[in-house]
Amino acid sequence: MGESEKISVGIIGASGYGGVQLVRLLQEHPLVEIVYLGGKGSAGLAYSELYPHLGHAVDLTIEPIDVEAITSRCQVVFLGLPNGLACDLAPPLIEKGCKVLDLSADYRFKNLETYSNWYNKDRSDLETAKTAVYGLPELYRDEIKSASLIGCPGCYPTASLMALSPLLKQGLILPETTIIDAKSGTSGGGRQAKTHLLLAEAEGSFGAYGVAKHRHTPEIEQISSDLTGHEVRVQFTPHLLPMVRGILATVYATLRDPGLVREDLLTIYSAFYRSSPFVKILSNGVYPQTKWACWTNLCYLGIETDPRTDRVIVLSAIDNLIKGQAGQAVQCLNIMMGWEETLGLPQLAFYP
């Protein structure tokens, strides 16, 4: 595909961390041209004023959000907006022929009542929401291929579901025993100033937040229920780590067959993810570290069993801003367009 055949892409909400990851990834994507950056508070600013380190590569100004302007110039639109805004923008964009990938929670839920209960936003876009596909390629690749609207998963759900999915789909665990203990770097809280994310607050400290009420809980439960065919409840507790990026989710559950050993599960996981190029199943006794996944679209999985408690322990490491956000959205774009799934996405970390 030549320069003239590149698809034209817009990013609304390009000023945040998710937006700048998209700009960085799409700028180097061989089949994409960024033609529009949109925002509200940052409208009128050169992108280099927000991110000076990209001044030599991105010569675009952030424009006001204007549906007519967007649809006249863009074939694909990424929405990197706060929760509750994409559901107002996506319907007219899709109506005018754009493909839309939403990085917020607005189109992750099949049941909009669940969304409204957890995100405190009433919805009037039921028909549009019905067409949305949950953008976890490892589970819904075929549905993504023909979709016009993708609800890209949250970072914690991505890490958690990658660890859980084979266990749930194959009926290997008692779902009600599932416990997810997850830790994230501070970039998951976004770029806006928040007291608990200040260096003086976060550095040298480690603690839980959103205990028993984090908004990613119903998202994890929805997909878990889809995999098992019945309602599933999980215990999910997130923690904040004093580092910039990365998620490590440790998932515990009771095995239906306590005779299963680690080697059995490694075989099952390898088969389940055999067509998933970004999933790396680690060998016996090797457990993932967040640094291995940073700056990549990879998910590393380590597996262990405990014969004393009849539990399985699965550890999942991703970059919260790449596989947990922007990279996964680009992965979905590749699938939607019929391109190689790995196109334009990093698979090797810089180390250390």
Residue, then its C-alpha position, 0 to 999 in steps of 0.5 A: m500500500g502506497e502513501s496515497e493509500k494510507i487510511s486517514v485517522g483522527i484522535i479526539g482526546a490526544s492530550g492525555y497519556g492514552g492519546v500521546q501513546l496513540v500518536r506515537l504508535l500511529q505516527e510510525h504505522p506504515l498504513v496510517e496517516i494522522v490527519y486530525l487531533g481534537g480536544k476541548g481545553s487544548a484546542g488551538l495549541a500546537y501538539s508540540e506545546l503539549y509534548p515538545h519531544l514530538g515537535h520534530a515528528v508531529d506538525l499538527t495543531i489540536e482542533p476543536i471537536d467538530v463532527e462535520a470536520i472530523t467525518s469529512r477528513c477521517q476514515v477512522v476515529f480514536l476516542g481518548l476522552p474521559n468516561g461519559l463523553a464518547c457516547d455522545l460523539a460516537p453515534p454521529l461519527i458512525e452514522k456518517g461512515c467512520k469506524v470508531l475505537d473508544l478507549s473509555a468505558d462507554y462501549r464496553f458494556k452490553n448492559l447499559e444499566t450496569y454502565s450507568n450504575w457504575y459510571n453515573k451517566d444515563r444513556s440514550d444511545l442504546e442502538t449504537a451500543k448494541t453494535a459495539v464489540y469488546g476490543l480484546p482480540e484474544l477473545y473476540r477477534d472474529e467479531i472485531k473484524s466486521a465491527s464499526l465500533i470497538g469498546c476498548p478494554g480497561c487496563y486492569p480487565t485486560a491483564s486480569l482477563m488474559a490470565l483468567s480466560p483459559l481457566l473460565k472457558q475450559g471450566l477448570i476453576l470454581p469461578e466464585t473463588t476467583i480473586i484478582d490482586a492487581k498493581s499498576g503504575t501511576s500513569g493509569g491515573g491519567r495526566q491531570a494533577k491528582t494529589h495521590l499521584l504526586l511524587a511526594e505522595a506516591e514515591g516510597s509508598f504502596g497501597a490499595y484503592g477502590v477496594a470492593k468498588h472499583r469500576h473495572t470489576p463489572e467489566i471483568e465480571q461481564i466477560s467472565s460471565d460470557l466465557t462461562g455462560h453464567e453469571v460470575r462474581v469476582q473479588f478484584t482489588p487494585h493497588l498503586l505502585p510508585m512507578v510510571r507504567g506497567i500492571l501486574a495482576t495475580v489471579y487466584a482460584t480453586l481448581r475443579d480438578p486438584g490433580l491438575v499440575r503446572e505442566d497441564l496448565l501450560t499446555i492448556y494456555s499454550a493451546f488457548y493462545r496459539s493464534s495470539p502473537f502478543v501473548k507469551i506463556l512463560s516456562n516452568g517456574v518463570y514469573p513475569q515482571t512489569k519491566w519485560a512488558c513496558w513499551t510493548n503490546l505484549c502480555y506475559l503469563g506465568i502459571e503455578t499450582d499449589p497442591r496444598t490449597d488446590r489453587v491455581i495462581v496466574l500472573s499477568a504483566i502488561d504495559n498499562l498504556i500499550k496493551g492496556q490501552a493504546g496498543q490494544a486499540v491499534q491491534c483492533l484497528n489492524i484486525m478491522m482493516g484486514w491487516e497483519e495483527t502485529l503491524g506497527l506494534p512494538q514487541l521488544a522492551f527496552y531493558p533495563 
